[in-house]
């Protein structure tokens, strides 16, 4: 990152790495599509939430996972025009050895700066070569719904795209946002993010981005809900 973007997006500075974090446990992302590997990580992560709904535990783990992935990839692509190699087969996950929580992603290289690209090209490796096959496997192995998992992707991706849009001076950014929200991409791919984040105006006139599918995190002890972004009243308490 440049000095300017590095300061602006300091929260994702250590999300994409070429060398693993000290002491981190490394798991190939492709291995997460294996039922036993995924269950082992979730079992360890669930120890912090005894007796909790397994679906909520899985969802929270993926919130950590997808927030780390989507925010960093969007910043690299939309701010720096750098397409990073994040296909499921290409990268590994750095996991906290104590909690099994996702920490960062280990890349084989930094990718390439491609100049002016559409948001479809920027997000293709992440959404279609990483999130799509992983979510399909997670849905099959955990019982957590596909739309819930895609909504976990959409929540953070929508936030960072809007955040970049507020600060960027790139003239093509509005077109990028429109493409991101399109129901179908230019090559015919049905966009699973479509309609999962909706603008909502509260009774006080405050407008927020509201999820279509609840992430269930409000049911976990010590975590709490998502506030106004939750589609369920109990998740907004």
Backbone bond lengths (Angstrom), bond angles and torsions (degrees), N, CA, C in turn:
res aa  C-N    CA-C-N  psi(-1)  N-CA   C-N-CA  omega(-1)  CA-C   N-CA-C  phi
1 X - - - 1.451 - - 1.523 110.63 -
2 X 1.356 116.34 153.66 1.442 120.11 171.10 1.517 108.56 -73.54
3 X 1.342 116.60 169.06 1.455 119.93 179.17 1.521 110.87 -60.31
4 X 1.346 116.01 -39.10 1.469 119.76 -177.53 1.515 111.56 -66.86
5 X 1.332 117.19 -49.77 1.458 118.97 -178.76 1.514 111.41 -71.13
6 X 1.344 116.56 -31.93 1.456 119.24 177.99 1.509 112.27 -62.29
7 X 1.329 116.84 -37.41 1.468 121.10 177.28 1.512 110.78 -73.06
8 X 1.306 116.72 -42.25 1.466 121.56 -176.06 1.529 111.71 -66.41
9 X 1.318 116.41 -35.37 1.459 120.79 -177.23 1.524 110.97 -118.15
10 X 1.321 115.93 44.67 1.466 120.75 -177.33 1.518 111.97 -59.98
11 X 1.337 117.72 -25.79 1.465 121.52 -177.29 1.524 113.32 -67.75
12 X 1.323 118.47 -15.24 1.467 118.66 177.95 1.523 111.64 -116.47
13 X 1.326 116.51 19.37 1.463 121.37 -175.17 1.533 112.19 -59.69
14 X 1.323 117.86 -38.71 1.470 121.26 -176.77 1.526 112.92 -105.69
15 X 1.311 117.49 24.78 1.466 119.96 -177.41 1.519 113.35 -82.75
16 X 1.324 117.06 -34.30 1.463 122.40 179.71 1.526 107.62 -118.00
17 X 1.322 116.27 118.58 1.458 121.29 -171.70 1.524 111.76 -125.03
18 X 1.330 115.36 154.79 1.459 121.36 171.26 1.529 111.25 -99.41
19 X 1.325 115.94 -20.08 1.453 122.32 176.07 1.528 108.15 -126.54
20 X 1.323 118.67 141.93 1.468 119.89 -176.52 1.518 112.50 -67.74
21 X 1.321 115.20 153.40 1.455 120.57 172.97 1.524 109.65 -61.70
22 X 1.313 116.08 146.37 1.463 120.38 179.33 1.526 109.72 -60.49
23 X 1.324 115.50 125.83 1.455 121.11 177.45 1.508 115.44 79.74
24 X 1.322 117.89 -2.08 1.465 120.25 -177.98 1.523 111.08 -71.95
25 X 1.303 115.48 149.44 1.462 122.14 172.02 1.526 107.74 -88.10
26 X 1.310 117.50 134.77 1.461 121.62 -176.11 1.526 109.84 -108.85
27 X 1.328 115.11 127.74 1.460 121.46 178.74 1.526 108.08 -128.60
28 X 1.316 117.73 126.31 1.461 120.37 175.57 1.523 109.43 -60.68
29 X 1.322 117.43 132.12 1.462 119.88 -177.68 1.524 111.69 -61.09
30 X 1.322 117.78 -35.06 1.457 119.99 177.59 1.521 111.05 -60.69
31 X 1.339 117.29 -32.13 1.467 121.04 179.97 1.524 112.19 -65.69
32 X 1.331 117.15 -20.88 1.461 120.06 179.66 1.523 112.10 -68.53
33 X 1.316 117.04 -16.58 1.463 120.58 175.81 1.519 111.80 -77.71
34 X 1.347 116.95 -8.67 1.460 122.03 175.96 1.528 109.00 -84.10
35 X 1.310 116.82 129.66 1.464 121.48 -174.32 1.530 111.99 -59.31
36 X 1.323 117.96 -41.06 1.457 121.02 -176.70 1.528 111.76 -70.82
37 X 1.319 116.66 -40.34 1.470 120.11 179.20 1.523 110.07 -64.12
38 X 1.319 116.22 -47.71 1.458 119.93 -179.83 1.523 111.11 -63.00
39 X 1.337 117.05 -44.93 1.464 120.29 -179.07 1.520 111.42 -61.72
40 X 1.335 117.02 -36.36 1.449 120.09 178.83 1.516 112.41 -63.05
41 X 1.322 116.53 -42.26 1.459 120.40 177.79 1.529 111.35 -67.11
42 X 1.327 116.55 -44.18 1.464 120.04 -179.04 1.529 110.45 -65.72
43 X 1.325 118.01 -37.72 1.466 121.31 177.49 1.532 110.58 -57.77
44 X 1.315 116.16 -45.07 1.457 119.98 -179.98 1.525 111.42 -68.74
45 X 1.321 116.83 -41.76 1.462 121.34 178.69 1.534 110.83 -63.23
46 X 1.337 116.50 -35.04 1.469 122.07 -176.76 1.519 113.30 -71.37
47 X 1.319 118.13 -13.82 1.462 120.28 -179.60 1.529 111.98 -61.24
48 X 1.307 117.01 -25.22 1.468 121.03 178.53 1.517 112.38 -77.70
49 X 1.342 117.16 -10.14 1.470 121.42 -176.40 1.524 109.70 -131.90
50 X 1.321 117.78 64.69 1.479 120.53 -176.27 1.520 112.00 -60.68
51 X 1.337 114.58 132.98 1.455 120.65 178.40 1.508 115.12 78.80
52 X 1.326 117.90 0.64 1.470 120.71 -177.12 1.522 111.34 -76.69
53 X 1.309 115.20 158.56 1.456 122.69 175.57 1.532 109.05 -58.83
54 X 1.323 115.81 122.60 1.467 120.62 -177.91 1.525 111.53 -57.77
55 X 1.315 117.15 -37.18 1.462 119.91 -179.72 1.526 111.15 -62.59
56 X 1.333 116.59 -39.68 1.461 120.21 179.01 1.519 111.06 -66.53
57 X 1.329 116.90 -36.64 1.465 121.05 177.92 1.530 110.44 -65.02
58 X 1.323 116.32 -46.48 1.468 120.47 177.78 1.521 110.10 -59.47
59 X 1.326 116.54 -45.44 1.452 120.91 -178.50 1.522 111.12 -60.77
60 X 1.343 117.18 -44.24 1.460 119.87 -179.97 1.523 110.90 -63.37
61 X 1.331 117.25 -41.12 1.468 120.02 177.69 1.521 110.42 -58.94
62 X 1.330 116.78 -42.16 1.465 119.37 179.78 1.521 111.93 -71.87
63 X 1.327 118.26 -26.32 1.470 119.55 174.48 1.523 110.55 -62.75
64 X 1.338 116.90 -42.77 1.459 120.14 174.93 1.529 110.29 -62.72
65 X 1.314 115.28 -43.77 1.471 121.29 -176.66 1.531 110.95 -63.31
66 X 1.333 115.91 -55.13 1.460 119.23 -173.64 1.527 112.54 -73.47
67 X 1.329 118.34 -29.22 1.463 118.47 176.32 1.523 110.46 -65.82
68 X 1.332 116.77 -43.12 1.463 120.84 179.07 1.521 110.91 -61.95
69 X 1.326 116.39 -42.50 1.462 121.51 -177.08 1.526 112.11 -72.44
70 X 1.327 117.15 -53.19 1.466 120.19 -170.44 1.519 113.04 -68.07
71 X 1.321 116.99 -41.10 1.464 119.30 -176.79 1.529 110.53 -64.77
72 X 1.325 116.79 -46.70 1.462 120.04 -178.37 1.530 111.81 -66.18
73 X 1.319 117.36 -42.27 1.466 120.43 -178.96 1.527 110.68 -66.32
74 X 1.327 117.32 -40.05 1.462 120.39 179.26 1.522 111.33 -65.85
75 X 1.315 117.75 -42.30 1.464 120.50 178.39 1.528 110.32 -62.94
76 X 1.329 116.57 -46.40 1.460 119.83 179.50 1.529 111.21 -60.18
77 X 1.323 116.82 -42.68 1.456 120.17 -175.63 1.509 114.49 -78.43
78 X 1.333 116.98 -47.68 1.461 120.62 -173.19 1.522 113.11 -82.17
79 X 1.317 117.25 -30.84 1.464 119.86 178.50 1.528 111.77 -90.94
80 X 1.321 117.28 -43.34 1.456 120.82 -172.98 1.522 113.24 -104.72
81 X 1.337 116.71 -6.27 1.468 121.85 -177.37 1.524 111.64 57.66
82 X 1.309 115.88 32.16 1.455 121.74 178.52 1.523 109.36 -104.42
83 X 1.310 116.99 119.97 1.454 122.21 177.09 1.522 107.71 -91.91
84 X 1.321 115.94 111.85 1.460 120.41 -175.28 1.527 109.98 -94.43
85 X 1.334 117.87 149.98 1.470 121.97 -176.68 1.524 111.00 -80.33
86 X 1.327 116.93 95.51 1.462 120.40 -176.64 1.525 112.85 -123.16
87 X 1.319 117.78 22.04 1.465 119.57 173.18 1.524 109.24 -60.61
88 X 1.319 116.35 151.07 1.465 121.53 -173.98 1.528 112.04 -55.89
89 X 1.316 117.26 -34.89 1.463 121.33 -177.63 1.531 113.05 -79.85
90 X 1.336 117.20 -11.22 1.463 119.95 -170.25 1.518 114.81 -99.35
91 X 1.328 118.88 -19.51 1.460 119.83 -170.61 1.524 111.88 -128.84
92 X 1.317 114.76 167.76 1.463 121.93 179.04 1.518 109.93 -124.85
93 X 1.317 115.16 161.12 1.455 122.36 179.98 1.521 109.93 -104.95
94 X 1.322 116.53 132.94 1.457 122.09 170.89 1.524 108.11 -91.14
95 X 1.315 116.34 121.34 1.458 122.63 -174.78 1.527 109.37 -114.70
96 X 1.335 115.79 140.58 1.460 119.88 173.20 1.536 108.37 -63.59
97 X 1.322 118.59 121.92 1.465 119.66 -175.60 1.523 113.54 -67.08
98 X 1.323 117.78 -18.79 1.460 121.10 179.83 1.525 112.31 -87.62
99 X 1.326 116.74 -44.92 1.467 120.60 -172.87 1.518 113.96 -106.40
100 X 1.324 117.94 -13.80 1.468 124.08 -174.88 1.528 112.44 67.49
101 X 1.336 117.14 16.39 1.462 120.37 177.44 1.527 110.29 -77.26
102 X 1.334 118.38 140.14 1.467 121.24 175.82 1.528 110.88 -61.53
103 X 1.345 115.88 137.67 1.458 121.10 -179.54 1.519 112.98 -117.61
104 X 1.325 117.34 -43.92 1.461 121.51 -174.34 1.521 108.58 -165.39
105 X 1.335 115.42 173.24 1.461 121.10 177.81 1.523 109.51 -119.87
106 X 1.310 114.76 139.57 1.456 122.32 -178.29 1.527 108.53 -100.74
107 X 1.331 116.59 117.58 1.461 122.42 -176.53 1.521 111.33 -98.19
108 X 1.336 117.37 152.41 1.474 120.01 174.90 1.522 111.92 -75.52
109 X 1.333 117.27 -27.61 1.464 123.13 177.94 1.526 107.62 -164.96
110 X 1.329 116.77 178.33 1.471 121.12 -173.15 1.525 113.80 -88.18
111 X 1.314 117.54 1.44 1.450 119.13 -179.22 1.515 111.92 78.35
112 X 1.329 115.46 -158.36 1.461 120.25 -175.18 1.514 110.77 -134.72
113 X 1.331 114.75 146.74 1.458 120.91 171.48 1.527 106.75 -84.75
114 X 1.310 115.65 125.14 1.469 119.43 -171.89 1.531 113.50 -112.30
115 X 1.329 118.68 5.56 1.455 119.15 -176.95 1.514 110.60 76.44
116 X 1.324 116.93 -145.84 1.461 121.46 -177.47 1.524 109.47 -78.40
117 X 1.316 115.91 119.35 1.459 121.85 -179.64 1.519 109.50 -131.16
118 X 1.321 115.69 155.93 1.456 119.31 173.48 1.518 109.45 -74.81
119 X 1.312 116.11 158.45 1.458 119.39 178.78 1.526 110.56 -64.25
120 X 1.331 117.04 -26.10 1.458 119.66 177.20 1.525 110.42 -63.55
121 X 1.327 117.70 -43.52 1.460 120.37 178.43 1.521 111.20 -66.33
122 X 1.324 116.89 -38.24 1.457 121.26 -178.31 1.527 111.15 -66.48
123 X 1.329 116.20 -42.41 1.461 120.83 -173.83 1.528 113.97 -92.65
124 X 1.324 117.82 -9.99 1.460 121.10 -175.68 1.533 113.22 -54.88
125 X 1.352 119.57 -50.46 1.472 118.43 -178.46 1.523 112.69 -60.38
126 X 1.327 117.15 -36.22 1.459 120.00 -177.77 1.533 111.92 -76.55
127 X 1.316 117.15 -50.47 1.461 120.12 -173.27 1.530 112.57 -75.96
128 X 1.320 116.84 -42.60 1.454 119.08 -170.33 1.521 113.96 -98.81
129 X 1.319 116.69 -23.52 1.465 119.56 -179.95 1.527 112.44 -106.93
130 X 1.315 116.94 -6.15 1.470 120.51 179.57 1.526 110.60 -125.29
131 X 1.326 116.39 -65.89 1.466 119.36 -174.34 1.522 112.76 -63.08
132 X 1.324 117.38 -44.23 1.469 119.49 -175.37 1.529 112.63 -61.88
133 X 1.334 120.35 -52.70 1.473 118.08 179.21 1.521 112.95 -67.24
134 X 1.335 117.84 -33.07 1.456 119.59 179.89 1.526 110.92 -69.84
135 X 1.317 117.27 -42.70 1.464 120.68 179.57 1.525 110.49 -65.67
136 X 1.309 117.70 -38.86 1.468 119.56 176.89 1.531 110.46 -59.80
137 X 1.344 116.62 -42.49 1.474 120.18 179.70 1.518 110.81 -69.01
138 X 1.323 117.73 -42.60 1.465 121.18 -179.83 1.520 111.30 -62.52
139 X 1.303 116.16 -40.90 1.464 119.81 178.35 1.524 110.63 -60.90
140 X 1.312 116.81 -42.60 1.462 120.98 -179.33 1.524 112.16 -68.14
141 X 1.338 117.29 -34.49 1.466 120.67 -171.94 1.528 114.52 -94.53
142 X 1.338 117.56 -21.09 1.473 119.71 -172.59 1.518 114.30 -114.43
143 X 1.311 117.55 -18.94 1.458 119.39 -176.17 1.513 113.74 82.00
144 X 1.326 117.68 -0.90 1.457 121.45 175.43 1.521 108.22 -80.09
145 X 1.315 116.07 134.41 1.454 121.10 -173.61 1.522 114.03 -63.76
146 X 1.319 114.84 145.85 1.461 121.03 179.76 1.523 111.14 -60.31
147 X 1.325 117.55 -41.94 1.463 119.77 -178.35 1.521 111.92 -67.44
148 X 1.332 117.47 -34.36 1.463 119.50 176.71 1.525 109.77 -62.19
149 X 1.336 116.96 -45.64 1.456 120.23 -178.55 1.525 111.35 -65.87
150 X 1.319 117.35 -40.83 1.466 119.41 176.16 1.526 110.35 -65.62
151 X 1.325 117.93 -32.53 1.459 119.58 177.19 1.530 110.93 -67.83
152 X 1.340 116.78 -31.08 1.458 119.51 174.24 1.529 111.25 -65.77
153 X 1.322 116.52 -36.91 1.466 120.65 173.51 1.522 110.07 -65.38
154 X 1.319 116.00 -48.07 1.460 121.12 -174.65 1.518 112.69 -63.06
155 X 1.330 117.15 -36.49 1.464 120.28 -175.42 1.522 111.40 -59.74
156 X 1.321 116.38 -47.88 1.464 119.37 -177.83 1.518 112.00 -79.26
157 X 1.325 117.02 -36.53 1.456 119.52 179.14 1.517 110.35 -65.52
158 X 1.327 116.90 -42.23 1.455 120.45 177.86 1.526 110.82 -61.10
159 X 1.338 115.85 -43.15 1.458 119.27 -178.88 1.524 111.82 -62.08
160 X 1.343 117.28 -46.98 1.458 118.99 -176.01 1.527 111.02 -72.34
161 X 1.325 118.40 -34.85 1.467 119.82 176.41 1.521 110.11 -61.95
162 X 1.337 116.68 -43.33 1.466 119.93 177.98 1.524 110.69 -66.61
163 X 1.320 117.01 -38.66 1.466 121.44 178.94 1.527 111.11 -62.96
164 X 1.313 116.74 -45.28 1.461 120.64 177.04 1.523 109.98 -63.23
165 X 1.330 116.37 -39.42 1.454 120.55 -179.70 1.517 113.22 -61.93
166 X 1.335 116.78 -30.22 1.470 119.83 179.73 1.521 112.23 -74.54
167 X 1.319 117.53 -20.73 1.458 119.85 -174.17 1.521 114.39 -115.72
168 X 1.327 117.63 -18.23 1.459 119.60 -175.60 1.521 111.07 -77.67
169 X 1.321 114.81 154.22 1.466 121.36 175.28 1.520 111.10 -111.51
170 X 1.301 116.65 12.76 1.451 119.95 -178.24 1.529 110.07 -74.05
171 X 1.328 117.53 123.88 1.466 120.58 -173.68 1.518 114.31 -66.68
172 X 1.337 118.12 -21.78 1.458 120.47 -177.30 1.520 112.66 -90.51
173 X 1.349 117.48 5.47 1.458 118.54 -173.90 1.526 113.47 -63.86
174 X 1.343 120.41 -42.05 1.473 118.48 177.67 1.519 113.34 -55.41
175 X 1.331 117.22 -38.92 1.469 120.31 177.28 1.526 110.95 -64.30
176 X 1.337 116.14 -36.25 1.459 120.09 178.59 1.519 111.26 -64.05
177 X 1.318 116.29 -42.31 1.460 120.51 179.58 1.520 110.48 -64.37
178 X 1.321 117.07 -41.92 1.465 120.38 179.23 1.527 110.80 -61.85
179 X 1.324 117.36 -39.73 1.461 120.39 179.33 1.518 111.13 -67.01
180 X 1.319 116.30 -38.34 1.465 120.63 179.78 1.525 110.68 -61.27
181 X 1.320 117.50 -36.65 1.455 121.39 -178.09 1.532 113.40 -88.95
182 X 1.311 118.14 -0.08 1.463 120.85 -175.64 1.529 111.47 -67.26
183 X 1.343 118.10 143.29 1.471 120.22 178.16 1.517 112.86 -68.16
184 X 1.326 116.73 -29.41 1.468 121.48 179.86 1.518 108.39 -136.49
185 X 1.331 116.68 135.02 1.458 120.02 177.63 1.529 110.18 -79.12
186 X 1.314 115.36 169.78 1.467 120.19 -172.84 1.518 113.59 -62.06
187 X 1.348 117.48 -24.46 1.467 119.71 179.74 1.524 112.44 -92.96
188 X 1.339 117.23 7.55 1.459 120.91 177.49 1.512 115.42 96.59
189 X 1.336 117.95 -3.10 1.472 121.47 179.41 1.515 109.94 -67.04
190 X 1.329 117.06 127.22 1.456 121.32 177.37 1.519 108.95 -76.09
191 X 1.306 117.46 115.09 1.456 123.91 -172.79 1.533 110.45 -73.42
192 X 1.339 119.07 111.64 1.466 120.77 -178.12 1.523 113.33 -72.38
193 X 1.330 117.95 -9.52 1.464 121.74 178.15 1.527 112.29 -84.23
194 X 1.327 115.50 -15.01 1.465 120.29 -174.29 1.528 111.32 -59.58
195 X 1.311 115.98 126.48 1.457 121.91 173.90 1.512 115.57 79.52
196 X 1.336 117.92 1.76 1.466 119.75 -176.90 1.528 112.68 -83.72
197 X 1.318 117.45 -18.80 1.460 122.35 174.31 1.528 107.78 -122.28
198 X 1.336 115.39 125.30 1.453 119.98 -175.71 1.520 110.70 -129.45
199 X 1.333 117.75 140.92 1.468 119.05 175.40 1.523 110.18 -67.82
200 X 1.306 116.50 137.71 1.461 121.32 -179.85 1.518 109.49 -135.28
201 X 1.317 115.52 134.57 1.462 121.41 178.25 1.525 108.64 -106.28
202 X 1.327 116.81 119.08 1.449 121.75 -179.34 1.520 112.62 -77.49
203 X 1.311 115.31 176.06 1.466 120.73 -179.41 1.525 112.13 -61.15
204 X 1.331 116.78 -27.68 1.460 121.00 -179.56 1.523 112.53 -89.10
205 X 1.333 115.66 4.89 1.454 119.63 179.73 1.509 114.56 86.69
206 X 1.322 117.40 -1.48 1.464 121.16 179.37 1.525 110.23 -75.37
207 X 1.320 115.93 128.56 1.461 121.34 -179.37 1.527 108.95 -98.04
208 X 1.316 116.01 133.52 1.457 120.25 178.26 1.525 109.20 -138.63
209 X 1.328 115.65 167.08 1.463 121.81 174.40 1.526 107.18 -91.86
210 X 1.313 116.69 116.97 1.458 120.91 -175.69 1.529 110.46 -108.18
211 X 1.312 115.62 135.28 1.449 121.75 175.79 1.530 110.87 -67.80
212 X 1.327 115.97 153.53 1.459 120.91 172.15 1.520 110.55 -84.78
213 X 1.338 117.33 -38.21 1.460 123.18 -177.15 1.531 109.12 -116.65
214 X 1.327 116.87 129.41 1.460 121.23 -179.79 1.532 110.57 -68.10
215 X 1.333 116.67 141.98 1.464 120.76 179.20 1.529 113.00 -85.10
216 X 1.332 117.55 -7.69 1.469 124.04 175.82 1.532 114.32 74.93
217 X 1.308 118.47 1.82 1.465 120.14 -175.86 1.525 113.05 -63.41
218 X 1.320 117.37 -23.52 1.466 120.31 -178.52 1.531 111.55 -62.32
219 X 1.336 117.22 -20.01 1.457 121.03 -179.15 1.513 114.59 -84.60
220 X 1.329 117.86 -2.15 1.459 121.53 -178.56 1.528 110.36 -95.05
221 X 1.317 117.67 133.01 1.466 120.47 -179.03 1.526 112.05 -61.94
222 X 1.328 115.10 131.59 1.454 120.51 177.09 1.507 115.47 80.61
223 X 1.330 118.27 2.31 1.461 120.97 -177.69 1.525 111.45 -103.28
224 X 1.315 117.59 -51.54 1.456 120.07 -179.28 1.513 112.45 82.55
225 X 1.316 115.52 171.76 1.459 121.00 -176.30 1.511 113.24 -88.12
226 X 1.315 114.84 -169.63 1.470 121.95 -175.92 1.515 112.94 -99.84
227 X 1.341 117.33 6.63 1.455 119.21 -178.66 1.511 111.93 71.23
228 X 1.313 116.11 -141.12 1.458 121.02 -173.97 1.526 113.31 -64.23
229 X 1.324 117.46 -20.33 1.466 119.04 -177.87 1.519 112.80 -76.34
230 X 1.338 118.49 -12.47 1.466 121.02 -178.42 1.524 111.05 -78.74
231 X 1.339 118.31 136.95 1.467 120.24 178.50 1.527 113.38 -77.56
232 X 1.349 118.03 -12.09 1.455 121.86 -179.08 1.522 111.15 -104.66
233 X 1.333 117.72 137.76 1.485 119.33 179.09 1.513 112.90 -56.78
234 X 1.327 117.87 -39.48 1.466 119.95 -178.00 1.526 112.54 -67.24
235 X 1.340 116.49 -23.87 1.455 120.01 177.62 1.517 113.06 -83.37
236 X 1.334 116.64 -11.04 1.456 120.96 178.36 1.521 112.10 -97.58
237 X 1.339 116.97 -2.71 1.474 119.85 -177.34 1.521 110.94 -71.22
